[in-house]
C-alpha cells in the first residue's frame, strides 16, 4: 500500500501541487455530474411511472363512475344549454356520489342471502300432441259458404238438391275472446251422378289448420307486439280452458312465415325507395343446435327505417354475424343518404359511389356526457353547445317544411357547429389521448363531415334516434322471449317485427292488419303485393 508521501508531490514543486489539486477537482466534478445525471434520469423514470399510474387511476375512476351512474344514476341525457355554472355542477356531482355510496352501503348491510331450494314436485311428463282438439264448451258461430244462385241449377234447368253439409271447425279469436267458427258448406249433387259441387273454404296461410286467421294473427301480435313468449300465451289460453301448446304455436308461426315471406323483398324495396335510410343493429341470442346443443351464440338483428317523404316503413334483417357484408348486401343498389353510427362495418358501405353518410349527434354527445365526471368544465361546455342545436333549431323547426328547416339550419345551426368544432380543435391539443374527453373529441373530429351533413337536406336529421327507437321493441322483447331457436326462426321474427313496427308507425292496429292481410295474401296477385304492405293496405269491406 502506497503512503501519502509517495502519492503526494514533493514540497518543493509548487506547480505539481497545483496540478494535483486541479486534477482532483476535475475528478470530483465528473463524479458529481454523473450523480446529477443519474439522479435526473431516475427522477424522469419515476415521473413517467407516476404519470402512467395517474392516467390508469383516472381511467379506472372514470369506469367506476360510469358503472355507478348506470346502476343508480339518472338515465336522461338532457341538459339545459344555458346551464354554464360549472362549480355548482361539480358540487352536485360530489353530493350525488356521496349519496350513492351511502345508499350502496345501506343496501349491502340490509342484504340477505336466500339459499336455493330444490323443488320437490315431480317433473311433468311431456304429452304427445296430434291434431288440435277443439273444446265443446266454446261458442259456435256458423258461417254459411254457399255456391252462387245461378250455379244451383243444372244444365237441364233442374234445381240442385242438398245431399249433405260439410262442416269444418276452426278455432277463431276476436279481441278478448276465443270462439269457434263453424264453416258450413252445402254440397249439391249434380244430376245423373255427375258429381258434387261445394263452395271452397276461405284462403288461409296454413292449409287444413285448426286455427283460423284471427287466432294466428293474435299469436303473432302477442309475441312480437306485446312481447309474450309462447309459454305465457299457453297459460293465458289455459285460463279459457283451451290447451294450445307452445310447440303448436311455434309451428303455426313458422308455417305462416313460409306463406308470407314473399313480402320480404317487397318491403325492402319500399323502405329503400325514398333515398334516406336510418340503420342500426343489436345482438340477439341464437340456439346453436348444430355445434353446441343447449348453448347459445350471438347473432344480429339489423333495422332499416325509411326516411324522407312517404310513410316511415321499418324492415328488420336477421344475420348470423355482424360482418360488414350484411349492410352491403341489404343496401345493394341503393343510392342516397344513410343515417348510422360510427361502426367500422359501415366503412365499406360509405366507400360506394352514391351513398352518403349522415352522422349521429346523439352518439357524439353521449361520449362528452360520459367524460363530464373527469373534465366537467370542458365536457359540459360542449354539451351545452350541442343542446343549442336542438333547443334553438330542431325543436322550433319540427313543424316546418323541409325547405324552411333547411334555411333555419343554415342561419342558426351552421354557426353553432363551426363554433363547436373550433373549440374541439383547441381542446385536442390540451388533452392527452387516454382521457375520456379526448376520446370524445377525436370521435367528433373524425366524424366532422358526417356530423355536418344533415345541413344539406331538410329531410335529414341530426341524429340516428329514429333507428335507435326502432330497436327499443327488440330490446324489450329480447328480455321476454330471450332467444331465437334457429336461423329460419330469426328470419321469421324479423319479418313479423317489420310488419308490426310499420303498423305502429302508421297508427294501424297490428291485429286488424294481419287478420286481413293473412286472409288475402294467398290469392293476391304477385305483381300487386305492394298493396298489402301497411302503408298502402286498405281493409276489405265484408
KESERO-90762 format. One record per residue (C-alpha): x negated, y, z negated. Coordinates in steps of 0.02 Angstrom, whole numbers, plus 50000, padded with zeros to 5 digits. Each point is the difference from the previous one (the first is absolute). Layout:
REM KESERO-90762
+-------+-------+-------+
!     X !     Y !     Z !
+-------+-------+-------+
!     X !     Y !     Z !
...
+-------+-------+-------+
END
This chain:
REM KESERO-90762
+-------+-------+-------+
!     X !     Y !     Z !
+-------+-------+-------+
! 50000 ! 50000 ! 50000 !
! 49935 ! 50169 ! 50052 !
! 49975 ! 50131 ! 49867 !
! 50060 ! 50179 ! 50009 !
! 49820 ! 50059 ! 50025 !
! 49980 ! 49887 ! 50151 !
! 50160 ! 50062 ! 50080 !
! 49983 ! 50186 ! 49963 !
! 49875 ! 50104 ! 50099 !
! 49845 ! 50068 ! 49919 !
! 50015 ! 50160 ! 49898 !
! 49879 ! 50092 ! 50111 !
! 50106 ! 49981 ! 50155 !
! 50140 ! 50128 ! 49988 !
! 50060 ! 49971 ! 50178 !
! 50023 ! 49815 ! 49969 !
! 50107 ! 50037 ! 49847 !
! 50112 ! 50116 ! 50099 !
! 50016 ! 49872 ! 50140 !
! 50042 ! 49865 ! 49874 !
! 50137 ! 50106 ! 49922 !
! 50071 ! 50047 ! 50169 !
! 50004 ! 49818 ! 50055 !
! 50086 ! 49952 ! 49837 !
! 50130 ! 50136 ! 50023 !
! 50035 ! 49943 ! 50178 !
! 50027 ! 49822 ! 49940 !
! 50118 ! 50059 ! 49863 !
! 50097 ! 50107 ! 50122 !
! 50016 ! 49852 ! 50119 !
! 50063 ! 49891 ! 49858 !
! 50127 ! 50134 ! 49950 !
! 50058 ! 50019 ! 50182 !
! 50024 ! 49812 ! 50011 !
! 50101 ! 50001 ! 49840 !
! 50108 ! 50145 ! 50063 !
! 50031 ! 49915 ! 50167 !
! 50045 ! 49836 ! 49918 !
! 50113 ! 50091 ! 49878 !
! 50086 ! 50095 ! 50141 !
! 50025 ! 49839 ! 50097 !
! 50069 ! 49916 ! 49845 !
! 50118 ! 50146 ! 49968 !
! 50056 ! 49996 ! 50181 !
! 50039 ! 49814 ! 49990 !
! 50095 ! 50024 ! 49837 !
! 50095 ! 50146 ! 50077 !
! 50050 ! 49897 ! 50152 !
! 50055 ! 49858 ! 49889 !
! 50101 ! 50119 ! 49891 !
! 50085 ! 50077 ! 50152 !
! 50043 ! 49827 ! 50067 !
! 50070 ! 49950 ! 49832 !
! 50102 ! 50160 ! 49990 !
! 50070 ! 49971 ! 50175 !
! 50045 ! 49822 ! 49955 !
! 50080 ! 50059 ! 49837 !
! 50099 ! 50132 ! 50095 !
! 50061 ! 49871 ! 50126 !
! 50052 ! 49877 ! 49865 !
! 50086 ! 50138 ! 49901 !
! 50094 ! 50052 ! 50158 !
! 50056 ! 49820 ! 50030 !
! 50059 ! 49983 ! 49820 !
! 50097 ! 50163 ! 50011 !
! 50083 ! 49945 ! 50162 !
! 50047 ! 49833 ! 49923 !
! 50074 ! 50084 ! 49846 !
! 50094 ! 50120 ! 50111 !
! 50073 ! 49860 ! 50106 !
! 50059 ! 49907 ! 49846 !
! 50061 ! 50142 ! 49890 !
! 49990 ! 50162 ! 50099 !
! 50124 ! 50087 ! 50111 !
! 50030 ! 49929 ! 50173 !
! 50045 ! 50161 ! 50087 !
! 49863 ! 50092 ! 50096 !
! 50094 ! 50163 ! 50017 !
! 49911 ! 50160 ! 49955 !
! 50049 ! 50183 ! 49997 !
! 49889 ! 50093 ! 50125 !
! 49997 ! 50152 ! 49885 !
! 49932 ! 49899 ! 49855 !
! 49820 ! 50060 ! 49994 !
! 49973 ! 50006 ! 49812 !
! 49865 ! 49868 ! 49990 !
! 49961 ! 50020 ! 49814 !
! 50177 ! 49956 ! 49951 !
! 49994 ! 49851 ! 50118 !
! 49843 ! 49935 ! 49915 !
! 50077 ! 50023 ! 49828 !
! 50159 ! 49912 ! 50054 !
! 49898 ! 49857 ! 50073 !
! 49901 ! 49980 ! 49839 !
! 50158 ! 50002 ! 49895 !
! 50083 ! 49873 ! 50114 !
! 49848 ! 49886 ! 49992 !
! 49999 ! 50009 ! 49810 !
! 50186 ! 49959 ! 49995 !
! 49973 ! 49853 ! 50117 !
! 49860 ! 49930 ! 49892 !
! 50106 ! 50018 ! 49843 !
! 50147 ! 49916 ! 50085 !
! 49889 ! 49859 ! 50061 !
! 49931 ! 49972 ! 49824 !
! 50176 ! 49996 ! 49924 !
! 50062 ! 49877 ! 50131 !
! 49847 ! 49890 ! 49974 !
! 50031 ! 49992 ! 49812 !
! 50185 ! 49962 ! 50024 !
! 49973 ! 49868 ! 50133 !
! 50030 ! 49819 ! 49952 !
! 49955 ! 49842 ! 50092 !
! 50144 ! 49882 ! 50035 !
! 49942 ! 49821 ! 50023 !
! 50059 ! 49912 ! 50156 !
! 50122 ! 49858 ! 49976 !
! 50038 ! 49856 ! 50113 !
! 50182 ! 49976 ! 50045 !
! 50077 ! 49839 ! 49937 !
! 50131 ! 49996 ! 50138 !
! 49977 ! 49859 ! 50123 !
! 49955 ! 50052 ! 50176 !
! 50153 ! 50006 ! 50112 !
! 49987 ! 49880 ! 50144 !
! 50023 ! 50070 ! 50174 !
! 50161 ! 49953 ! 50084 !
! 50001 ! 49955 ! 50184 !
! 50113 ! 50115 ! 50100 !
! 50083 ! 49955 ! 50163 !
! 50132 ! 50103 ! 50089 !
! 50063 ! 50140 ! 49888 !
! 50164 ! 49950 ! 49915 !
! 50132 ! 50137 ! 49990 !
! 50093 ! 50007 ! 49834 !
! 50189 ! 49980 ! 50004 !
! 50037 ! 50139 ! 49874 !
! 49950 ! 50142 ! 50115 !
! 50126 ! 50105 ! 50094 !
! 50034 ! 49944 ! 50179 !
! 50030 ! 50129 ! 50136 !
! 50067 ! 49927 ! 50161 !
! 49935 ! 50067 ! 50165 !
! 50097 ! 49940 ! 50151 !
! 49892 ! 49990 ! 50156 !
! 50116 ! 49962 ! 50144 !
! 49979 ! 49993 ! 50188 !
! 50077 ! 50141 ! 50104 !
! 50186 ! 49989 ! 50040 !
! 49971 ! 49980 ! 50187 !
! 49897 ! 49843 ! 49967 !
! 50138 ! 49918 ! 49897 !
! 50085 ! 49949 ! 50162 !
! 49938 ! 49861 ! 50112 !
! 49968 ! 50018 ! 50186 !
! 50173 ! 49927 ! 50029 !
! 50081 ! 50134 ! 49891 !
! 50036 ! 49887 ! 49852 !
! 49964 ! 50067 ! 49823 !
! 49858 ! 49915 ! 49910 !
! 50038 ! 49906 ! 49840 !
! 49900 ! 50014 ! 49839 !
! 49942 ! 49826 ! 49957 !
! 49884 ! 50045 ! 49856 !
! 49917 ! 50145 ! 49912 !
! 49813 ! 49992 ! 49974 !
! 49949 ! 50075 ! 49832 !
! 49826 ! 50064 ! 49960 !
! 49964 ! 50069 ! 49827 !
! 49861 ! 50126 ! 49973 !
! 49949 ! 50079 ! 49837 !
! 50018 ! 50188 ! 50025 !
! 49960 ! 50151 ! 49896 !
! 50080 ! 50169 ! 49982 !
! 49912 ! 50126 ! 49887 !
! 50026 ! 49941 ! 49822 !
! 50096 ! 49841 ! 50042 !
! 49974 ! 49828 ! 50074 !
! 50141 ! 49926 ! 50100 !
! 50025 ! 49870 ! 50135 !
! 50048 ! 50036 ! 50179 !
! 50101 ! 49859 ! 50076 !
! 49984 ! 50009 ! 50188 !
! 50149 ! 49913 ! 50081 !
! 49989 ! 49968 ! 50186 !
! 50153 ! 49922 ! 50081 !
! 49954 ! 49865 ! 50123 !
! 50107 ! 49986 ! 50156 !
! 50019 ! 49841 ! 50100 !
! 49994 ! 50021 ! 50187 !
! 50128 ! 49902 ! 50100 !
! 49960 ! 49833 ! 50075 !
! 49868 ! 49968 ! 49867 !
! 49885 ! 50127 ! 50082 !
! 49924 ! 50048 ! 49833 !
! 50018 ! 50124 ! 49858 !
! 49973 ! 50188 ! 49996 !
! 49953 ! 50095 ! 49842 !
! 49931 ! 50173 ! 49960 !
! 49814 ! 50009 ! 49962 !
! 49936 ! 50038 ! 49827 !
! 49930 ! 50176 ! 49972 !
! 49816 ! 50025 ! 50031 !
! 49884 ! 49967 ! 49854 !
! 49809 ! 50010 ! 49987 !
! 50001 ! 49825 ! 49924 !
! 50097 ! 49866 ! 50092 !
! 50119 ! 49895 ! 49892 !
! 49946 ! 50093 ! 49843 !
! 50113 ! 49990 ! 49847 !
! 49963 ! 50184 ! 49963 !
! 50090 ! 50132 ! 50101 !
! 49910 ! 50155 ! 50061 !
! 50055 ! 50111 ! 49857 !
! 49920 ! 49883 ! 49874 !
! 49839 ! 49988 ! 50102 !
! 49991 ! 50190 ! 50005 !
! 50031 ! 50007 ! 49813 !
! 49856 ! 49880 ! 49961 !
! 49882 ! 50102 ! 50110 !
! 50051 ! 50168 ! 49926 !
! 49992 ! 49932 ! 49822 !
! 49820 ! 49946 ! 50022 !
! 49925 ! 50141 ! 50104 !
! 50108 ! 50148 ! 49949 !
! 50046 ! 49953 ! 49821 !
! 49838 ! 49901 ! 49970 !
! 50088 ! 49846 ! 49932 !
! 49900 ! 49840 ! 50026 !
! 50097 ! 49845 ! 50052 !
! 49997 ! 49923 ! 49826 !
! 50090 ! 50154 ! 49931 !
! 50128 ! 49995 ! 50139 !
! 50023 ! 49815 ! 49961 !
! 50043 ! 50046 ! 49820 !
! 50121 ! 50135 ! 50059 !
! 50091 ! 49878 ! 50113 !
! 50010 ! 49874 ! 49858 !
! 50099 ! 50128 ! 49900 !
! 50130 ! 49985 ! 50138 !
! 49991 ! 49810 ! 49981 !
! 49917 ! 49985 ! 50170 !
! 49833 ! 49913 ! 50016 !
! 49888 ! 50067 ! 50139 !
! 49823 ! 49936 ! 49964 !
! 49854 ! 50114 ! 50036 !
! 49936 ! 49877 ! 50130 !
! 50165 ! 50018 ! 50094 !
! 49991 ! 50189 ! 49992 !
! 49820 ! 49998 ! 50063 !
! 50049 ! 49885 ! 50143 !
! 50142 ! 50116 ! 50050 !
! 49883 ! 50149 ! 50006 !
! 49868 ! 49912 ! 50105 !
! 50129 ! 49933 ! 50125 !
! 50079 ! 50172 ! 50012 !
! 49828 ! 50076 ! 50033 !
! 49973 ! 49880 ! 50145 !
! 50162 ! 50064 ! 50077 !
! 49962 ! 50186 ! 49982 !
! 49810 ! 50010 ! 50018 !
! 50031 ! 50055 ! 50179 !
! 50031 ! 50172 ! 49922 !
! 49817 ! 50017 ! 49943 !
! 49926 ! 50066 ! 50165 !
! 50153 ! 50109 ! 50028 !
! 49981 ! 50080 ! 49828 !
! 49812 ! 50024 ! 50026 !
! 50028 ! 50088 ! 50166 !
! 50133 ! 50114 ! 49922 !
! 49883 ! 50052 ! 49858 !
! 49854 ! 50040 ! 50115 !
! 50096 ! 50094 ! 50134 !
! 50002 ! 50166 ! 49906 !
! 49812 ! 50032 ! 50007 !
! 49985 ! 50027 ! 49811 !
! 49974 ! 49854 ! 49881 !
! 49967 ! 49985 ! 49813 !
! 49907 ! 49842 ! 49946 !
! 49936 ! 49917 ! 49842 !
! 49972 ! 49825 ! 49933 !
! 50014 ! 49905 ! 49836 !
! 49950 ! 49826 ! 49939 !
! 50123 ! 49857 ! 49975 !
! 49965 ! 49828 ! 49928 !
! 50014 ! 49852 ! 50118 !
! 50010 ! 49818 ! 49949 !
! 49849 ! 49907 ! 50069 !
! 50078 ! 49829 ! 50029 !
! 49868 ! 49942 ! 50123 !
! 49836 ! 50038 ! 49911 !
! 50048 ! 50020 ! 49816 !
! 50171 ! 49928 ! 49957 !
! 50076 ! 50094 ! 49856 !
! 49882 ! 50147 ! 50024 !
! 50024 ! 50169 ! 50082 !
! 49900 ! 50109 ! 50116 !
! 50018 ! 50182 ! 50046 !
! 50094 ! 50045 ! 50158 !
! 50052 ! 50174 ! 50060 !
! 50161 ! 50088 ! 50042 !
! 49981 ! 50152 ! 50116 !
! 50132 ! 50133 ! 50023 !
! 50031 ! 50115 ! 50149 !
! 50128 ! 50140 ! 49983 !
! 50063 ! 50099 ! 50147 !
! 49970 ! 50188 ! 49987 !
! 50041 ! 50149 ! 50107 !
! 50168 ! 50007 ! 50085 !
! 50123 ! 49859 ! 49983 !
! 50056 ! 49892 ! 49854 !
! 49867 ! 49945 ! 49874 !
! 49994 ! 49816 ! 50046 !
! 49881 ! 49891 ! 49899 !
! 49913 ! 49840 ! 50052 !
! 49892 ! 49886 ! 49891 !
! 49867 ! 49885 ! 50070 !
! 49934 ! 49849 ! 49905 !
! 49819 ! 49943 ! 50022 !
! 49888 ! 49872 ! 49918 !
! 49861 ! 50127 ! 49968 !
! 49957 ! 50185 ! 50004 !
! 49890 ! 49994 ! 50154 !
! 49985 ! 50152 ! 50112 !
! 50074 ! 49895 ! 50141 !
! 50173 ! 50006 ! 49919 !
! 50041 ! 50185 ! 50031 !
! 49910 ! 49989 ! 50168 !
! 50116 ! 49860 ! 50056 !
! 50158 ! 50079 ! 49934 !
! 49961 ! 50171 ! 50077 !
! 49942 ! 49928 ! 50166 !
! 50046 ! 50122 ! 50138 !
! 50057 ! 50134 ! 49877 !
! 49961 ! 50184 ! 50035 !
! 50027 ! 50135 ! 49870 !
! 49969 ! 50050 ! 49819 !
! 49969 ! 49876 ! 49859 !
! 50017 ! 50053 ! 49818 !
! 49887 ! 49888 ! 49896 !
! 49881 ! 49998 ! 49853 !
! 49811 ! 49988 ! 50021 !
! 49994 ! 49810 ! 50004 !
! 49850 ! 49947 ! 50106 !
! 50105 ! 49873 ! 50094 !
! 50080 ! 50143 ! 50096 !
! 49834 ! 50065 ! 50067 !
! 50008 ! 49893 ! 50157 !
! 50179 ! 50055 ! 50027 !
! 49955 ! 50185 ! 49998 !
! 49863 ! 49972 ! 50128 !
! 50133 ! 49960 ! 50129 !
! 50044 ! 50137 ! 50123 !
! 50168 ! 50078 ! 49967 !
! 50012 ! 49955 ! 49814 !
! 49977 ! 50144 ! 49879 !
! 49970 ! 49977 ! 49814 !
! 50101 ! 50104 ! 49877 !
! 49924 ! 50002 ! 49824 !
! 50089 ! 49992 ! 49834 !
! 49985 ! 50142 ! 49875 !
! 50084 ! 49892 ! 49867 !
! 49850 ! 49882 ! 50005 !
! 49878 ! 50145 ! 50000 !
! 50078 ! 50090 ! 49851 !
! 50013 ! 49837 ! 49902 !
! 49812 ! 49987 ! 49996 !
! 49984 ! 50176 ! 49929 !
! 50136 ! 49959 ! 49875 !
! 49896 ! 49851 ! 49941 !
! 49844 ! 50110 ! 49989 !
! 50086 ! 50132 ! 49893 !
! 49946 ! 49915 ! 49838 !
! 49814 ! 50018 ! 50041 !
! 50001 ! 50168 ! 50090 !
! 50164 ! 50084 ! 49950 !
! 49961 ! 50176 ! 50062 !
! 49946 ! 49954 ! 50176 !
! 50126 ! 49858 ! 50023 !
! 50150 ! 50098 ! 49937 !
! 49953 ! 50146 ! 50112 !
! 50008 ! 49888 ! 50153 !
! 50162 ! 49919 ! 49939 !
! 50080 ! 50171 ! 49983 !
! 49947 ! 50048 ! 50177 !
! 50071 ! 49837 ! 50070 !
! 50161 ! 50030 ! 49905 !
! 50019 ! 50167 ! 50088 !
! 50012 ! 49906 ! 50166 !
! 50162 ! 49925 ! 49938 !
! 50072 ! 50139 ! 49891 !
! 49969 ! 50139 ! 50125 !
! 50021 ! 49908 ! 50166 !
! 50076 ! 49825 ! 49999 !
! 50137 ! 50024 ! 49869 !
! 50066 ! 50166 ! 50070 !
! 49987 ! 49931 ! 50178 !
! 50083 ! 49829 ! 49975 !
! 50162 ! 50059 ! 50085 !
! 49914 ! 50094 ! 50142 !
! 49991 ! 49941 ! 50179 !
! 49835 ! 49921 ! 50057 !
! 49953 ! 50157 ! 50098 !
! 50032 ! 50109 ! 49847 !
! 49903 ! 49889 ! 49879 !
! 49855 ! 50001 ! 50126 !
! 49995 ! 50190 ! 49996 !
! 50014 ! 50004 ! 49810 !
! 49855 ! 49880 ! 49981 !
! 49892 ! 50103 ! 50117 !
! 50036 ! 50157 ! 49899 !
! 49987 ! 49931 ! 49823 !
! 49929 ! 49824 ! 49994 !
! 49850 ! 50028 ! 50114 !
! 49921 ! 50137 ! 49889 !
! 50026 ! 49890 ! 49847 !
! 49916 ! 49852 ! 50086 !
! 49853 ! 50107 ! 50058 !
! 49977 ! 50058 ! 49821 !
! 50009 ! 49823 ! 49931 !
! 49866 ! 49932 ! 50116 !
! 49888 ! 50153 ! 49972 !
! 50011 ! 49967 ! 49813 !
! 49964 ! 49815 ! 50024 !
! 49845 ! 50037 ! 50104 !
! 49936 ! 50114 ! 49861 !
! 50038 ! 49871 ! 49864 !
! 49916 ! 49859 ! 50095 !
! 49828 ! 50075 ! 49972 !
! 50033 ! 50025 ! 49814 !
! 50048 ! 49820 ! 49960 !
! 49910 ! 49833 ! 49999 !
! 50060 ! 49852 ! 50106 !
! 50048 ! 49892 ! 49851 !
! 50124 ! 50125 ! 49929 !
! 50185 ! 49963 ! 50026 !
! 50030 ! 50175 ! 50066 !
! 49860 ! 49979 ! 50127 !
! 50085 ! 49844 ! 50066 !
! 50162 ! 50099 ! 50016 !
! 49907 ! 50140 ! 50090 !
! 49915 ! 49880 ! 50121 !
! 50166 ! 49914 ! 50039 !
! 50084 ! 50165 ! 50044 !
! 49855 ! 50066 ! 50103 !
! 49984 ! 49837 ! 50097 !
! 50187 ! 50008 ! 50036 !
! 50004 ! 50186 ! 50041 !
! 50058 ! 49984 ! 50181 !
! 50135 ! 49872 ! 49954 !
! 50058 ! 50101 ! 49849 !
! 50023 ! 50156 ! 50107 !
! 50083 ! 49912 ! 50147 !
! 50176 ! 50021 ! 49933 !
! 49985 ! 50184 ! 50047 !
! 50011 ! 49950 ! 50184 !
! 50180 ! 49942 ! 50001 !
! 50153 ! 50048 ! 49901 !
! 50060 ! 49819 ! 49997 !
! 49844 ! 49943 ! 49906 !
! 49984 ! 49997 ! 49811 !
! 49854 ! 50044 ! 49885 !
! 50002 ! 49829 ! 49917 !
! 50040 ! 49817 ! 50027 !
! 50133 ! 49991 ! 49864 !
! 50128 ! 49940 ! 50126 !
! 49906 ! 49836 ! 50020 !
! 49958 ! 49988 ! 49815 !
! 50184 ! 50021 ! 49955 !
! 50042 ! 49860 ! 50122 !
! 49883 ! 49889 ! 49900 !
! 50092 ! 50030 ! 49836 !
! 50136 ! 49868 ! 50034 !
! 49862 ! 49875 ! 50041 !
! 49913 ! 50035 ! 49835 !
! 50163 ! 49985 ! 49904 !
! 50050 ! 49840 ! 50089 !
! 49827 ! 49926 ! 49978 !
! 50023 ! 50008 ! 49812 !
! 50157 ! 49895 ! 50016 !
! 49978 ! 49874 ! 50141 !
! 49811 ! 49996 ! 49963 !
! 49939 ! 49917 ! 50161 !
! 50043 ! 49937 ! 50174 !
! 50000 ! 49814 ! 50029 !
! 49922 ! 49993 ! 50173 !
! 49942 ! 50104 ! 50147 !
! 50168 ! 49973 ! 50084 !
! 50086 ! 50055 ! 49840 !
! 49893 ! 50157 ! 49998 !
! 50056 ! 50046 ! 50177 !
! 50181 ! 49967 ! 49952 !
! 49986 ! 50110 ! 49846 !
! 49921 ! 50139 ! 50106 !
! 50147 ! 49999 ! 50122 !
! 50132 ! 50000 ! 49864 !
! 49915 ! 50143 ! 49908 !
! 49982 ! 50096 ! 50164 !
! 50187 ! 49993 ! 50035 !
! 50051 ! 50037 ! 49820 !
! 49880 ! 50146 ! 49978 !
! 50055 ! 50074 ! 50167 !
! 50181 ! 49988 ! 49940 !
! 49954 ! 50090 ! 49839 !
! 49913 ! 50138 ! 50098 !
! 50159 ! 50024 ! 50101 !
! 50120 ! 49987 ! 49852 !
! 50075 ! 49839 ! 50069 !
! 50064 ! 49863 ! 49885 !
! 49877 ! 49856 ! 50036 !
! 50131 ! 49867 ! 49966 !
! 50125 ! 50077 ! 50121 !
! 49866 ! 50014 ! 50133 !
! 49937 ! 49821 ! 49981 !
! 50176 ! 49929 ! 49985 !
! 50044 ! 50078 ! 50168 !
! 49834 ! 49978 ! 50091 !
! 49982 ! 49816 ! 49956 !
! 50172 ! 49964 ! 50071 !
! 49957 ! 50082 ! 50166 !
! 49817 ! 49966 ! 50036 !
! 50023 ! 49821 ! 50063 !
! 50106 ! 50056 ! 50149 !
! 49931 ! 50176 ! 50022 !
! 49913 ! 50035 ! 50166 !
! 49811 ! 49990 ! 49980 !
! 49971 ! 50159 ! 50099 !
! 50112 ! 50096 ! 49879 !
! 49927 ! 49943 ! 49833 !
! 49951 ! 50180 ! 49965 !
! 50184 ! 50031 ! 49963 !
! 49989 ! 49884 ! 49849 !
! 49862 ! 50097 ! 49910 !
! 50062 ! 50106 ! 49854 !
! 49978 ! 50169 ! 50087 !
! 50114 ! 49953 ! 50148 !
! 50111 ! 49873 ! 49913 !
! 50187 ! 50029 ! 50005 !
! 50111 ! 49873 ! 49911 !
! 50131 ! 49913 ! 50104 !
! 50179 ! 50037 ! 49953 !
! 50092 ! 49840 ! 49959 !
+-------+-------+-------+
END
